[in-house]
Amino acid sequence: MLRRCGYDVMVAVDGCQAMDSACKYQPDLLILDVNMPAGGGISVQERLVYLPPMCTCPVIYVTGDKSDEIVDKAIRLGAEGILYKPFEHDRLLSMVQRALKRKAAATANLAAMA
């Protein structure tokens, strides 16, 4: 669906591959499943916040887990949002657009301050 909307999309099958791809390609946005094999989405973001090129990358979590623990961790890590399964494609697209606009605005503000 995101490809049909004109976005370049990379897919990782697990947390390790997501981490490797994020470091190698430095994407504009990450959509991470909380319960991926080999390191769930939260553990991926916990590691990425220590890598300068990726520490400001917006993250949207996808999960079926509505527990307070997941919500608290996502908020603590600065997630752009949490999308609960099953979800509407329009909701995902809206969250992606909002996250990318916020990132572009923050980047523009940093450039103006330099």
C-alpha positions in Angstrom: 0.0 0.0 0.0 2.8 2.4 0.8 4.6 1.6 -2.4 1.3 2.4 -4.4 1.3 5.8 -2.6 4.8 6.5 -4.0 7.0 5.6 -1.0 10.2 3.6 -1.2 9.7 0.6 1.1 12.2 -1.8 2.5 11.1 -4.9 4.4 13.0 -6.7 7.2 11.9 -10.1 8.4 13.2 -9.7 12.0 14.7 -7.3 14.4 18.3 -8.0 13.4 17.6 -7.4 9.8 15.7 -4.2 10.7 18.7 -3.0 12.7 21.2 -3.8 9.9 19.0 -2.2 7.2 18.4 0.9 9.3 22.1 1.4 9.9 23.0 0.8 6.3 20.3 2.8 4.5 19.3 5.4 7.2 15.6 5.5 6.2 13.4 8.5 6.8 10.9 6.5 8.9 10.7 3.1 10.6 7.5 1.1 11.0 8.4 -1.6 13.5 6.3 -4.5 14.8 6.6 -4.8 18.5 6.8 -8.6 18.4 9.3 -9.3 15.5 11.5 -12.3 15.9 15.2 -11.8 16.8 14.6 -8.5 18.6 11.2 -6.8 18.6 10.6 -3.3 17.5 11.1 -1.7 20.9 14.5 -3.3 21.3 15.5 -2.1 17.8 14.6 1.5 18.6 16.3 1.2 22.0 19.5 0.4 20.2 19.0 2.9 17.4 18.7 5.9 19.7 22.5 5.6 20.4 23.4 5.8 16.7 23.7 9.5 15.6 22.3 9.1 12.1 19.3 7.2 13.4 18.6 8.7 16.8 16.1 11.2 15.3 14.4 8.7 12.9 10.7 8.7 13.6 9.2 5.3 14.5 5.7 4.0 14.3 4.9 0.8 16.1 2.5 -1.8 14.9 1.1 -4.2 17.5 -1.8 -6.1 18.8 -0.7 -5.6 22.3 -2.6 -2.8 24.0 -0.9 -3.2 27.4 0.3 -0.1 29.4 3.8 -1.5 29.3 4.0 -1.3 25.5 2.5 2.1 25.4 4.8 3.4 28.2 7.9 2.1 26.4 6.8 3.6 23.1 6.2 7.0 24.6 9.5 6.9 26.5 11.4 6.2 23.3 9.6 9.0 21.5 7.6 7.0 19.1 5.5 8.9 16.6 2.6 6.6 17.2 1.2 3.2 17.8 -0.9 1.4 15.3 -3.0 -1.4 16.7 -3.7 -4.5 14.6 -5.9 -4.9 12.7 -5.7 -1.4 11.3 -7.1 0.6 8.4 -4.6 1.4 5.7 -5.7 5.0 5.7 -4.7 5.3 9.3 -1.2 4.0 8.5 -0.9 6.4 5.6 -2.0 9.3 7.8 0.6 8.4 10.5 3.3 8.1 7.9 2.5 11.4 6.3 2.4 13.2 9.7 5.7 11.6 10.9 7.5 12.6 7.7 6.1 16.2 7.8 7.3 16.6 11.4 10.7 15.2 10.5 11.0 17.6 7.5 10.0 20.6 9.7 12.5 19.6 12.4 15.3 19.3 9.7 14.4 22.7 8.3 14.5 24.2 11.7 18.0 22.8 12.4 19.2 24.0 9.0 17.9 27.5 9.7 19.7 27.6 13.1 23.0 26.6 11.5 
